[in-house]
Amino acid sequence: MYKLVALDMDGTLLNSQKAISPRTKQAIQAARDNGVQVVLASGRPLEGMTKYLDELGMTGESDYVLSYNASLVQRVESKTVIRKQIMTGRDAKNIASLANDLGSFVHAFTPERGLITPENNKYTEHESEINGVPTTVMDFSELTDDEEVIKVMMVADPDVLTAAINQLPESLYTQYTVVQSAPFFLELMNPNSNKGTGVAMLAEHLSLDASEVICMGDAGNDHHMIKYAGLGVAMGNATDDIKAIANHVTDTNDNDGVAKVIEEFVLNNA
């Protein structure tokens, strides 16, 4: 019996119109009515998830959310942080310097300053727009070395970003969790921060075993949680590497892939 369902948002829960379909909404509500914990696990900040949490009625103190690729795990109502794995200003400055050398833009999220970038660009504007958070343009040299930074992102046209990724030093992958969440987004986080460790910690908090967990996603930043879950599900629109590690491949985000999994594996067994 599955008791926890963790859902990526963009490309998974949300269709191409950034909406939750009626069938998916109904399936999630039915699962919750049967006592199953459903959580959103996204690269987005909480501000970019609130609208959808409201729509799903997942706003109570017993509801949880994994934001910034689980750099923060929080209770929704009080925003109480139950797990935090973040970075520093020193990290942000080092990554910004590397991004500049590789011809990529960079932006970061911090608890105090919000979304910051040394140079505005269409991808940072996209980040700002989908999450409803303003952008502050500032030189990262203004960050103190020990200032809290939640995550840093290299952002660029897909071909430019791919070229940059191919030139990243191997040491970067031991210093940070490095995941590609979109063709134009590369996310760098605390090495202990990823959706897999976040879901595992939440499962432990809820006294659940990995075998009782379903995780669904479509992109590189979903890799860790899909590997962790008792049932790791790739969307039909997922990248090939995500499909390769999944236990199950469902339909696409535009064809109620999430609803079909919940109906088959949760509601049919309720």
C-alpha positions as CSV (number, residue, x, y, z in Angstrom):
1,M,0.0,0.0,0.0
2,Y,1.5,3.3,-1.1
3,K,1.1,6.0,1.6
4,L,3.2,8.9,0.2
5,V,3.1,10.3,-3.4
6,A,5.7,13.0,-4.3
7,L,5.1,14.9,-7.5
8,D,7.4,17.1,-9.6
9,M,5.5,20.0,-10.9
10,D,6.6,21.4,-14.3
11,G,6.4,18.6,-16.9
12,T,4.7,16.3,-14.4
13,L,1.8,17.6,-12.4
14,L,1.3,20.6,-14.7
15,N,0.4,20.2,-18.3
16,S,1.8,22.4,-21.1
17,Q,-0.5,25.2,-20.1
18,K,0.9,25.1,-16.6
19,A,-2.4,23.8,-15.3
20,I,-3.6,20.8,-13.3
21,S,-6.1,18.8,-15.3
22,P,-9.5,18.0,-13.7
23,R,-8.8,14.3,-13.8
24,T,-5.5,14.7,-12.0
25,K,-7.0,17.0,-9.4
26,Q,-9.8,14.5,-8.8
27,A,-7.3,11.6,-8.5
28,I,-5.1,13.5,-6.0
29,Q,-8.1,14.4,-3.9
30,A,-9.3,10.8,-3.9
31,A,-5.9,9.6,-2.8
32,R,-5.8,12.1,0.0
33,D,-9.3,11.1,1.1
34,N,-7.9,7.6,1.5
35,G,-5.2,8.9,3.8
36,V,-2.4,9.1,1.3
37,Q,0.0,12.0,1.8
38,V,0.6,13.9,-1.5
39,V,3.4,16.4,-1.6
40,L,4.8,18.6,-4.3
41,A,8.6,18.4,-4.9
42,S,9.8,21.1,-7.2
43,G,12.8,23.2,-8.1
44,R,10.5,26.2,-7.6
45,P,10.5,28.3,-4.4
46,L,7.4,28.0,-2.2
47,E,6.1,31.3,-3.8
48,G,5.9,29.6,-7.2
49,M,4.0,26.6,-5.7
50,T,1.5,28.4,-3.5
51,K,-1.2,28.9,-6.2
52,Y,-1.2,25.1,-7.0
53,L,-1.1,24.1,-3.3
54,D,-4.2,26.3,-2.8
55,E,-5.9,24.8,-5.8
56,L,-5.3,21.3,-4.4
57,G,-6.3,22.2,-0.9
58,M,-2.9,21.1,0.4
59,T,-2.4,24.1,2.7
60,G,-2.7,22.7,6.2
61,E,-0.2,22.1,8.9
62,S,-0.1,18.4,8.1
63,D,0.7,19.2,4.5
64,Y,4.4,19.4,3.4
65,V,6.2,20.8,0.4
66,L,9.7,20.2,-1.0
67,S,10.9,23.5,-2.5
68,Y,14.2,24.4,-4.3
69,N,14.7,20.7,-5.2
70,A,14.2,19.8,-1.6
71,S,16.9,22.2,-0.3
72,L,14.0,23.2,2.0
73,V,11.3,20.8,3.3
74,Q,8.6,22.7,5.0
75,R,5.1,22.5,6.5
76,V,2.9,24.4,4.2
77,E,0.7,26.4,6.7
78,S,3.3,27.6,9.1
79,K,6.2,27.4,6.6
80,T,8.2,25.7,9.4
81,V,11.4,24.3,8.0
82,I,11.9,20.6,9.0
83,R,15.0,20.2,6.7
84,K,17.4,22.7,5.3
85,Q,20.5,22.0,3.2
86,I,21.8,25.2,1.5
87,M,24.9,26.9,0.2
88,T,26.9,30.1,0.9
89,G,27.8,33.4,-0.8
90,R,31.2,32.0,-1.4
91,D,29.7,29.1,-3.4
92,A,27.5,31.6,-5.4
93,K,30.5,33.7,-6.3
94,N,32.6,30.8,-7.4
95,I,29.8,29.4,-9.6
96,A,29.1,32.8,-11.1
97,S,32.8,33.2,-12.0
98,L,32.7,29.8,-13.7
99,A,29.4,30.5,-15.5
100,N,30.9,33.8,-16.8
101,D,34.0,31.9,-18.1
102,L,31.7,29.4,-19.9
103,G,29.4,32.1,-21.5
104,S,26.4,31.3,-19.4
105,F,24.2,33.6,-17.3
106,V,23.7,32.9,-13.7
107,H,21.1,33.6,-11.0
108,A,20.5,32.5,-7.4
109,F,17.9,32.4,-4.7
110,T,18.7,33.6,-1.2
111,P,16.5,33.8,1.9
112,E,17.1,37.6,2.4
113,R,17.4,38.9,-1.2
114,G,15.1,36.6,-3.1
115,L,16.0,36.0,-6.8
116,I,19.3,37.7,-7.7
117,T,21.3,37.9,-10.9
118,P,24.4,39.9,-12.0
119,E,22.8,40.5,-15.4
120,N,19.2,40.3,-16.4
121,N,18.4,37.8,-19.2
122,K,15.3,36.1,-20.6
123,Y,15.8,32.9,-18.6
124,T,16.0,34.8,-15.2
125,E,12.9,36.8,-16.4
126,H,11.2,33.4,-17.1
127,E,12.1,32.2,-13.6
128,S,10.8,35.4,-12.1
129,E,7.5,35.2,-14.0
130,I,6.6,31.5,-13.4
131,N,7.3,31.9,-9.6
132,G,5.9,35.4,-9.1
133,V,9.0,36.6,-7.5
134,P,10.8,39.9,-8.4
135,T,14.4,39.9,-9.6
136,T,17.2,42.0,-8.0
137,V,20.1,42.8,-10.3
138,M,23.3,42.9,-8.2
139,D,26.9,41.9,-8.5
140,F,27.5,38.7,-6.6
141,S,30.7,40.2,-5.1
142,E,28.3,42.0,-2.8
143,L,27.4,38.7,-1.2
144,T,29.3,37.9,2.0
145,D,31.2,34.6,2.0
146,D,28.9,33.1,4.7
147,E,25.6,34.6,3.5
148,E,22.9,31.9,3.1
149,V,22.2,31.0,-0.6
150,I,19.6,28.4,-1.3
151,K,20.6,27.4,-4.8
152,V,22.5,28.8,-7.8
153,M,21.5,28.2,-11.4
154,M,23.5,28.5,-14.7
155,V,21.0,29.6,-17.4
156,A,21.4,30.0,-21.1
157,D,20.2,28.9,-24.5
158,P,20.1,25.1,-24.6
159,D,23.1,24.8,-27.0
160,V,25.2,27.3,-25.0
161,L,24.3,25.5,-21.7
162,T,25.0,22.1,-23.1
163,A,28.5,23.3,-24.2
164,A,29.0,24.8,-20.8
165,I,28.0,21.6,-19.1
166,N,30.5,19.6,-21.2
167,Q,33.2,21.9,-19.9
168,L,32.4,21.7,-16.2
169,P,35.2,20.5,-14.0
170,E,34.7,17.0,-12.5
171,S,35.3,18.5,-9.0
172,L,32.1,20.5,-9.3
173,Y,30.1,17.3,-9.1
174,T,31.6,16.4,-5.7
175,Q,31.2,19.9,-4.3
176,Y,27.6,20.2,-5.3
177,T,24.4,18.4,-6.4
178,V,24.3,19.3,-10.1
179,V,21.0,18.6,-11.9
180,Q,19.5,19.8,-15.2
181,S,15.8,20.7,-14.7
182,A,15.2,22.1,-18.2
183,P,17.2,22.4,-21.4
184,F,18.0,26.0,-20.3
185,F,18.4,25.5,-16.5
186,L,21.3,23.8,-14.7
187,E,20.9,23.8,-10.9
188,L,23.6,23.6,-8.3
189,M,22.9,23.0,-4.7
190,N,24.3,21.8,-1.4
191,P,25.7,18.3,-2.0
192,N,23.3,16.8,0.5
193,S,20.3,18.5,-1.2
194,N,18.2,16.7,-3.8
195,K,14.7,15.5,-4.1
196,G,15.7,12.0,-3.2
197,T,17.2,12.9,0.2
198,G,14.3,15.3,0.8
199,V,11.6,12.7,0.1
200,A,13.6,10.1,2.2
201,M,13.7,12.5,5.1
202,L,10.0,13.3,4.9
203,A,9.2,9.6,4.7
204,E,11.2,9.0,7.8
205,H,9.5,11.9,9.5
206,L,6.2,10.3,8.6
207,S,7.4,6.8,9.8
208,L,7.2,5.4,6.2
209,D,9.5,3.1,4.3
210,A,10.7,3.7,0.8
211,S,8.6,0.8,-0.4
212,E,5.5,2.9,0.6
213,V,6.5,5.8,-1.6
214,I,5.7,6.8,-5.2
215,C,7.7,9.5,-6.9
216,M,6.9,10.9,-10.3
217,G,9.0,13.2,-12.5
218,D,10.3,14.0,-16.0
219,A,13.7,15.6,-15.7
220,G,17.2,15.4,-14.3
221,N,16.3,17.0,-11.0
222,D,13.8,14.1,-10.4
223,H,16.5,11.4,-10.8
224,H,17.3,11.0,-7.1
225,M,13.7,10.7,-5.9
226,I,12.7,8.3,-8.7
227,K,15.7,6.1,-7.8
228,Y,14.7,6.2,-4.1
229,A,11.0,5.4,-4.4
230,G,9.4,2.0,-4.0
231,L,7.7,3.0,-7.3
232,G,9.7,5.5,-9.3
233,V,7.6,6.8,-12.2
234,A,8.8,8.6,-15.3
235,M,6.3,10.7,-17.3
236,G,5.8,9.8,-21.0
237,N,7.4,13.1,-21.8
238,A,10.4,12.4,-19.6
239,T,14.0,12.5,-20.8
240,D,15.4,9.1,-21.9
241,D,17.7,8.8,-18.9
242,I,14.9,9.3,-16.5
243,K,12.8,6.6,-18.3
244,A,15.7,4.3,-18.0
245,I,15.9,4.4,-14.2
246,A,12.1,4.3,-13.6
247,N,10.1,1.3,-12.4
248,H,7.2,2.5,-14.5
249,V,6.6,4.9,-17.4
250,T,3.2,6.6,-17.5
251,D,1.5,8.8,-20.0
252,T,2.6,12.4,-20.7
253,N,1.8,15.4,-18.6
254,D,-0.8,16.5,-21.3
255,N,-2.5,13.1,-21.1
256,D,-3.2,12.7,-17.3
257,G,-0.1,10.7,-16.6
258,V,-0.1,11.5,-12.9
259,A,-3.8,10.6,-12.6
260,K,-3.3,7.3,-14.3
261,V,-0.6,6.2,-11.9
262,I,-2.7,7.3,-8.8
263,E,-5.7,5.5,-10.2
264,E,-3.8,2.2,-10.9
265,F,-1.4,2.0,-8.0
266,V,-3.2,3.8,-5.2
267,L,-7.0,3.9,-5.7
268,N,-7.3,0.4,-7.1
269,N,-5.6,-0.9,-4.0
270,A,-7.5,1.3,-1.5
